[in-house]
Amino acid sequence: MNEPRMMADEAGFPHPLTPSLKGRGGVSATLPQRPPLCEGGTGGILALSEPRAMVGEAGFPHPLAPSLKGRGDVPATLPQRSPLVKGGTGGICIIALLTLLLSGCGGGAAKRLPQARLDAVACTERGIAAQAGGHQDDALAQFGEALRLQSSIENNEGMVVALVNIARTERLKGMLAPARESIDRAVSLLPESSTVASEVCFEKAKILLAAGDLAAAKEWALRAEGAEKGDAAGRMANLTALISLKQGLRDQAREQAERARNLNRSVSATQEEANSLRLLAEISLAKGEGKSARELFGQALGLDKDLGLGRKVAADLRGVACAAAVEGDKASAIAYYRRSMEASLNGGDRSAAAGDMARLAGLYRATGQEKLARQIEEDLNKLPPATPPN
């Protein structure tokens, strides 16, 4: 699995889809962020992006817009809204496809899509807006209405897109059993030649990963890679590499993450390239290679600063701190943990800030600074509790 937008990510959100979008380079996948720990050599810093939610027909991890396939003679207008970025939604990147107006064959008068599909697009847009604002229940209601509308005209690809959006939202809410039911239904409806097959497989892999079924998650992540023919290949390779790392297959994970980095760089998918670099840094930490991890987290930091992804910037700073601690450089570790703490507090991520503060207290004590350790603990106790997603 970068703000978070709907898909990308900071913490882990896929995004909504829209059927038939070719060249959806920005779609990124949501790997849930592991707690930012730095114990035993591995920092748990990963913050991969979620796929974007595209609207189009039904709106999915990014909207896939089904009905345009094979209509080379029919011009389509698919203006994209600028991606919404809002902190606190789990790092989700959402790209919405607005109007889908197809001209009639033979140069006739412009013909609108069926009203049910247009209404489904409107519901998906409202769902994406709700998700971007952290209102998951409202998003589920809108995606459910999009599914009802698509089902009323038996538009299978639109139904698949709606189901993926529903499954992703349920996963982000921790509702894994309903998420599995939704994604399995999407799989059962998926046409063999569907343009959204890679996103369906990708979301199923993420749900299985969240459930801890690493072997099955790996199988579906590889299926997603095999089905993806566009610019999202690097994002999907990132997910495969993450699963390999969780399986303890560090050399395999490194090879996959390097491949993902190259794929993302080749299509200028900067956010996903940063995710690849963070993965490679995490692998270096797991192997006890502090210097390499520090350099890789630093590279990711530069990219995420350029993109303005606050939570990922904090994760990168945390990674540098962890790598410094692995190297025994406690002074640098303290300095970077303080920076990640400040970035998290100012970005509204109190949970991450609390983890940084706890680590700072330990480092202060380890360096004989008991007064500072007690002060940071007092500050930690004054933090209000994090608000759980609705």
Protein Blocks (a to p, Z undefined) as FASTA:
>chain_A
ZZiaehiapnopcddddehiehilkbccdddddddddeehiaolaccddddddehjnopa
bdcdfklgoplmlccddddddddddehilopacdddfddddddehhiacddddfklmmmm
mmmmmmmmmmmnopaklmmmmmmmmmmmmmmnopaklmmmmmmmmmmmmmmnopamlmmm
mmmmmmmmmcfklcklmmmmmmmmmmmmmnopaklmmmmmmmmmmmpmbfmlmmmmmmmm
mmmmmnopamlmmmmmmmmmmmmmmnopaklmmmmmmmmmmmmmmnopaklmmmmmmmmm
mmmmmnopaklmmmmmmmmmmmmmmnopaklmmmmmmmmmmmmmmnopaklmmmmmmmmm
mmmmmnopaklmmmmmmmmmmpccddddZZ
